[in-house]
């Protein structure tokens, strides 16, 4: 009977451990106090994280002199950092794709109702995504303008609110939508894509 060896893989990193590995890998922390400051954690908690990562085999300590040590990523630490970075990147791409699809639905619904002039409040990646979608799908039929604040009186166009802590409550809801809230309404789709 041929028995294959059991290969033990270290447990996956939690978010704080991953953050610490990134700091150590970028050589941003020369000592525990620096690491603690970068992590915004107490020295005691930082020490616990370091010991956990040493036990998992992701970092090691090299004694430079009697009072000074250096934290070094092991090959396993580099590998885990890369694996987790790729996974995070893919998760981000998946969520952006879902947000883009939801924005397409929202904008298509508005265009189908006859809206062709959009006033966008906010300046974020979300506003850029809206502009891209409108240009890709309705380039010759829709106009996009950016506004710095909500108008007090009725305007000619449909207002897309793309920043936090702004509400349509003071405006006519017939020509205003909070895009962040609309995307959040489909939150269960985003949750399932982000947490497969």
Secondary structure by P-SEA (a helix, b strand, c coil): cbbbbbbbbcccccaaaaaaaaaaaacccccaaaaaaaacccaaaaaaaaaaaaaaccbbbbbccccbbbbbbcaaaaaaaaaaaaaaaaaaaaaaaaaaaaaaaaaaaaaaacccbbbbccccaaaaaaaaaaaacccccbbbbbbcccccccccbbbbbcccccccccccccccccaaaaaaaaaaaaaaaacc
